[in-house]
Amino acid sequence: MTTEIGKQRALIARLHHDLYQAKIHGESLAKIEKLRRKMVAEEKKLNRMLFAASQKGD
């Protein structure tokens, strides 16, 4: 479980970086919103994984 959580954290970090770069380079608002929504969805998935691990005692 811990490797999946690590991979999920890396994915979120990469999405966060992409979102930051899109904002800096003045990408369209639609692209920025799409990146933001994807990042939020992945963060929710990570939170579910962390909750499941805490319940399981992993």
C-alpha positions as CSV (number, residue, x, y, z in Angstrom):
1,M,0.0,0.0,0.0
2,T,2.8,2.4,0.8
3,T,4.3,2.3,-2.7
4,E,0.9,3.1,-4.2
5,I,0.6,6.0,-1.8
6,G,4.0,7.2,-2.9
7,K,3.2,6.9,-6.5
8,Q,-0.1,8.9,-5.9
9,R,1.8,11.6,-4.1
10,A,4.3,11.8,-7.0
11,L,1.4,12.1,-9.5
12,I,-0.2,14.9,-7.5
13,A,3.2,16.7,-7.3
14,R,3.6,16.5,-11.0
15,L,0.0,17.8,-11.6
16,H,0.6,20.6,-9.2
17,H,3.8,21.5,-11.1
18,D,1.9,21.4,-14.4
19,L,-0.8,23.6,-13.1
20,Y,1.7,26.1,-11.8
21,Q,3.5,26.2,-15.1
22,A,0.2,26.6,-17.0
23,K,-0.6,29.6,-14.8
24,I,2.8,31.2,-15.3
25,H,2.8,30.8,-19.0
26,G,-0.7,32.2,-19.4
27,E,-2.5,29.1,-20.7
28,S,-6.2,29.2,-21.4
29,L,-8.5,29.2,-18.4
30,A,-10.1,26.0,-19.7
31,K,-6.8,24.2,-19.6
32,I,-6.0,25.5,-16.2
33,E,-9.4,24.5,-14.9
34,K,-9.0,21.0,-16.4
35,L,-5.6,20.6,-14.7
36,R,-7.0,21.8,-11.4
37,R,-10.0,19.4,-11.5
38,K,-7.7,16.5,-12.3
39,M,-5.4,17.4,-9.4
40,V,-8.3,17.7,-7.0
41,A,-9.7,14.3,-8.1
42,E,-6.3,12.7,-7.6
43,E,-6.0,14.3,-4.1
44,K,-9.3,12.8,-3.2
45,K,-8.1,9.4,-4.4
46,L,-5.0,9.8,-2.2
47,N,-7.1,10.8,0.8
48,R,-9.2,7.6,0.3
49,M,-6.1,5.5,0.1
50,L,-4.6,7.1,3.2
51,F,-7.9,6.6,5.1
52,A,-8.1,2.9,4.0
53,A,-4.5,2.4,5.1
54,S,-5.2,3.9,8.5
55,Q,-8.3,1.7,9.0
56,K,-6.4,-1.4,7.9
57,G,-3.4,-0.5,10.1
58,D,-1.0,-0.6,7.2
